[in-house]
Amino acid sequence: MAGNGTVLVIDDEPVLQDVLGSLLKGGGFDYLQATTAADGFQILREEEVDVVLLDLMLPDRSGLDLLPDIKEFDPNLPVVVITAYSSVESAIEAMRRGAFHYVPKPFKNEEVLHLVHRAAERRALLVENVVLRSRLEGMGEIVGTSRRIEEVFELMRRAAPARSTILVVGESGTGKELVARAIHRLSPRGDGPFVPVHTTAIPADLLESTLFGHVKGAFTGAVSGRKGLFEAAHNGTLFLDEVGTISPETQTKLLRVIQEREIRRVGSVEAKGVDARLVAATNTDLWQEVQDGNFREDLYYRLNVITIEMPPLRERREDIPLLATHFLRQYSEENQREVEGFSSAVMDALSDYHWPGNVRELENAIERAVVLCRGDSIEVDELPQAVRGDPSSTQATTVFPAQGLDFRGSVAEFQEHLIREALKRSGGVQRRAAGLLKLSPTTLNEMIHRLGIEPSPDD
């Protein structure tokens, strides 16, 4: 079999069949031919075909009528229609019915070959996506085939049927909420509610009533009773993101809910049973938080029954092409753009970049590139500056003078540089910056004071 795939030509003109046959063989394609709609459809049933070249004028049936049958038989099979120059309206109607593109007669050989190559590439991408989806059934938007991500999938499948609490750990942007959603979907609770709670988005003084609910008059402004998110997640899953940021008081009440499987609304002494599976997530070292006195040890063990670690993107670089293609298709469709791929230089840049923002940063980069793309393929200059290797790097370089240097002073300068960069990336929130630097918040705060770092306008 030829390397580029198999093309079926359905056309009743012998001369055209000979021309296309020679052209396709020269372009590296295998070639099948049919002179009627019936014969062509029979070949599709019996042979593996990657692209169809379909004449709209056939002796037994119109190609326009055959096209919907081909698309129903194989929705991912690209069909390029061949039409007389005077019948472009028919070709446009064929595209409305699902044709990949059209070729008006008389045609230029190189244009036909270019279209067939594009159609074959589209076919390969669609088939790859179908295979990937079948392998990752139930995994939602988590994309990857690397060893690290396969280990995550296996652990998710094994943990999902149980009721045990799960702790998902990983850097920001690695997809911790996607893991929680997939676990919920794979579990017996999959038909129940999935309730996400992003604790950093809720003021500390409101988090308790948000989780557990409150009764009328429990506090100023509580003009009526309200159930909390634990009750909303009854018979389903509650996803508690950034669990390490909750206050000690709320930690105590959360521990009681996990142990007793019941909640007490703020302002009430009445306990109410609730059956919600808890999946928690953090981008900080929760055990270090325990050691620093910021997190209850008994709650840590209750949360950490099963731990799933989402690897950073830099540790599963082999997944970058799959992820990039996934986001390319998603944002091409959302923005109604026909962007079909990446130049080799783009894929090299994506693979070489260190991705501090992980999958979320990659997604943003691809969305931006799709919107800015000028042709049918993304080029390097359409990527963000940092991704394409802009000289302004966050890594400090040190010139070592012949007479030596002040070691402690240089280390302090580099520490200050890293801390400022982390504060900038985290919007000035020290706890988030500490997570980026793999430090405890108290350690980072002490270093900020010791180094005399004042928030800059960019932090």
Secondary structure, 3 states (H helix, E strand, C coil): CCCCCEEEEECCCHHHHHHHHHHHHHCCCEEEEECCHHHHHHHHHHCCCCEEEEECCCCCCCHHHHHHHHHHHCCCCCEEEEEEHHHHHHHHHHHHCCCCEEEEECCCHHHHHHHHHHHHHHHHHHHHHHHHHHHCCCCCCCCCCCHHHHHHHHHHHHHCCCCCCEEEECCCCCCHHHHHHHHHHHCCCCCCCEEEEEHHHCCHHHHHHHHHEECCCCCCCCCCCEECHHHHCCCCEEEEECHHHCCHHHHHHHHHHHHHCEEECECCCCEEECCCEEEEEECCCHHHHHHCCCCCHHHHHHHCCEEEECCCHHHCHHHHHHHHHHHHHHHHHHCCCCCCEECHHHHHHHHHCCCCCHHHHHHHHHHHHHHHCCCCEECHHHCCCCCCCCCCCCCCCCCCCCCCCCHHHHHHHHHHHHHHHHHHHCCCCHHHHHHHHCCCHHHHHHHHHHHCCCCCCCC
